[in-house]
Amino acid sequence: MSLQTAPTRIRFVLVGTQHPGNMGAAARAMKTMGLGRLVLVAPEKPLDEEAFRRSAGAEDVLGDAPVVGTLAEAVADCRLVLGCTARARRVQLEELLPAVAAERALAKAGDAADPGEVAFVFGRERTGLTNEELQLCHLAVHIPSNPEFSSLNLAAAVQVLAYELRVAHLDAAPAADSADAEPREQAASHAQLEGLFGQLGQTLDDIDFHKGRAPESAMRKLRRLFLRTELSEQEVRLLRGILADAQRMARLAQNKP
């Protein structure tokens, strides 16, 4: 795997799309930039004639797009998830400009030693992504539109990110696959990280870490901390083993006379 084939590991995920035509237009925007992996999460309406008409030659991208029920399912195997949003609102994520986001995505997808699946996530036309959905993202992408008229059509936003990926891909020097690259530990998938976060939250409850305070703030900070480190599968297993022992000791302490 190299930068040459990195786009094959990048998917665009549309969440809760309200108008079928926008899904077709998004597929067209992707195909013009050499991208072909589209995932639809719980669209309000099924694909129809208008969707395929607006795909205008990208019927294969649209027709091959899997439809899943949740964002978590759509990105479960991803190592990097970038949420496209006007602002991250209450979910404090590092915000990237589209060009920087494209470079990060290609670097992750094209890592010769440890390539990973990457997802760009786009929300609903009117309301975008919810805070809960942004919580599943590692980074936020913000298109710096005119603040006096910031409304951007879904397909237009897809086109901006697809274009930046295309430019970054063309600008990148062809990287030859290194046969002698030092072996690296496999990076943890999105699903593995979510499993860790779920167990961490439960463990903090078990040891009464929050002392009656709301746990959301602490968990947001811990998420950011662990996501910055790009944990490997082995590190996730180690941490989950430590948490399991902490939970066991908490149960023993609760059962003491």
Secondary structure as UniProt FT lines:
FT   HELIX           3..9
FT   STRAND          10..15
FT   HELIX           20..32
FT   TURN            33..34
FT   STRAND          38..41
FT   HELIX           49..55
FT   TURN            56..57
FT   HELIX           59..63
FT   STRAND          67..68
FT   HELIX           71..74
FT   TURN            75..77
FT   STRAND          78..84
FT   TURN            89..90
FT   STRAND          95..96
FT   HELIX           98..109
FT   STRAND          117..122
FT   TURN            125..127
FT   HELIX           131..134
FT   TURN            135..136
FT   STRAND          139..141
FT   TURN            147..148
FT   HELIX           154..171
FT   TURN            179..180
FT   HELIX           190..206
FT   TURN            207..208
FT   TURN            211..212
FT   HELIX           216..229
FT   HELIX           233..254
//
